[in-house]
Amino acid sequence: MDTRTGSGDDLKAKTKTIRQKIVFNAAPGDVYDALMSSKKHSQFTGGAATISRKIGGKFCVYDGYATGKNLELINGTKIVQTWRANDWEEGHYSIVEFLLSVTKGGCILTFTQKDVPHDHYTAIKQGWFDYYWKPMQEMFENG
């Protein structure tokens, strides 16, 4: 007899973690602002964004594709958010963490996204490069 409820542990077993490091030709504060400013976020992604800059505040980015809320914000240094794509199972959220540090000539962004549904892992992992990191790098290089 199967006594599993289908909650929690089963869902976690079907998730993966994304880890990426990206270097930007910009100060950590500028990268933080690009991620947390509705206007700048829309500028580099090309999609509508509404982003609260308060802990507990919500965001909706990339024309409604991703939503979540801010868990921890340290200006210019760290962003931790719940995050979900609109095509994920209802109620499933991942946790994203953006850590920003100074490096010669710019900023290193260390990115982690935990609890990404296994079926969406490859697309989400590549999507961060295609729709976030590359366009942000171009925005900073082109002023």
C-alpha atoms as one frame of an Amber mdcrd trajectory, in Angstrom:
protein
   0.000   0.000   0.000   1.361   3.441  -0.959   0.975   5.886   1.917   2.614
   8.893   0.307   0.597  12.096   0.214   2.291  13.566  -2.828   3.322  16.689
  -0.964   6.672  18.117  -0.034   9.178  15.268  -0.286   7.899  13.900  -3.588
   7.989  17.354  -5.155  11.483  18.127  -3.821  12.791  14.824  -5.189  11.820
  16.002  -8.676  13.698  19.312  -8.513  17.205  20.480  -9.336  19.442  23.412
  -8.449  20.926  25.865 -10.969  24.281  27.483 -10.130  25.832  30.122 -12.389
  28.579  32.765 -12.151  28.536  35.756 -14.458  30.894  38.718 -14.715  29.485
  42.134 -15.572  31.353  45.270 -16.595  29.452  47.228 -13.943  29.524  47.933
 -10.228  27.567  45.556  -7.953  25.142  48.389  -7.161  24.363  48.828 -10.861
  23.682  45.109 -11.313  21.472  45.145  -8.204  19.533  48.113  -9.624  19.095
  46.397 -12.990  17.527  43.409 -11.239  15.395  45.419  -8.787  14.281  48.423
 -10.853  11.060  47.837 -12.794  12.227  50.251 -15.510  15.769  48.874 -15.907
  14.566  45.281 -15.695  12.083  45.954 -18.505  14.830  47.687 -20.487  17.205
  44.714 -20.596  14.596  41.917 -20.828  12.249  43.655 -23.233   9.287  42.520
 -21.115   7.054  44.368 -18.671   8.230  44.282 -15.037   6.754  45.423 -11.737
   9.206  44.935  -8.871   8.827  45.894  -5.224  12.041  46.987  -3.519  10.774
  45.933  -0.071  11.201  42.691   1.846   7.939  40.780   1.497   7.087  42.795
  -1.614   6.051  41.048  -4.808   7.390  41.099  -8.335   6.013  40.174 -11.725
   8.538  40.145 -14.595   8.964  39.245 -18.220   5.363  40.019 -19.188   4.020
  37.908 -16.309   6.165  34.839 -17.009   7.776  34.903 -13.544   6.361  36.003
 -10.200   7.405  35.852  -6.580   8.325  37.890  -3.546  11.419  39.319  -1.911
  12.737  37.388   1.083  16.025  39.215   1.689  17.449  42.403   0.175  20.870
  43.888   0.898  21.379  46.843  -1.428  24.194  46.194  -3.903  25.065  42.832
  -2.350  22.268  40.253  -2.125  18.769  39.442  -3.375  16.815  36.369  -2.244
  13.360  35.764  -3.699  10.710  33.124  -4.143  10.354  32.630  -7.897   8.021
  30.687 -10.134   7.354  30.445 -13.828   3.727  30.630 -14.966   3.924  27.172
 -16.589   4.988  25.394 -13.388   2.698  23.296 -11.223   0.348  25.579  -9.288
   1.822  26.683  -5.970   5.393  25.487  -6.666   8.064  28.111  -6.021  11.824
  27.980  -6.261  14.240  30.132  -4.273  16.635  32.372  -6.197  19.680  34.026
  -4.694  21.765  36.698  -6.394  25.087  37.432  -4.629  27.061  40.387  -5.950
  30.744  41.020  -5.312  33.427  43.317  -6.684  35.998  41.961  -9.089  38.619
  43.712 -11.186  36.727  45.754 -13.788  33.255  45.021 -12.511  31.064  42.607
 -10.617  30.675  38.866 -10.204  27.108  37.677  -9.835  26.835  34.279  -8.166
  23.378  32.932  -8.922  21.625  29.965  -7.323  18.095  28.746  -7.992  16.885
  25.874  -5.793  13.864  23.634  -6.333  13.552  24.045 -10.101  11.158  21.378
 -11.421  13.194  18.691 -13.175  11.109  18.942 -16.371  11.879  22.678 -16.642
  15.532  22.626 -15.524  17.272  22.735 -18.924  15.065  25.508 -20.320  15.258
  27.637 -17.159  19.046  27.200 -16.886  19.549  28.307 -20.494  16.898  31.011
 -20.148  18.893  32.838 -17.464  21.791  33.162 -19.934  19.661  34.036 -22.964
  17.121  36.372 -21.374  18.997  37.836 -18.398  22.791  37.603 -18.333  23.507
  38.279 -22.033  21.077  41.223 -22.322  22.348  42.685 -19.022  25.948  42.431
 -20.228  24.980  44.188 -23.468  23.123  46.913 -21.546  26.180  47.641 -19.402
  28.582  47.544 -22.363  26.437  49.887 -24.465  25.828  52.314 -21.610
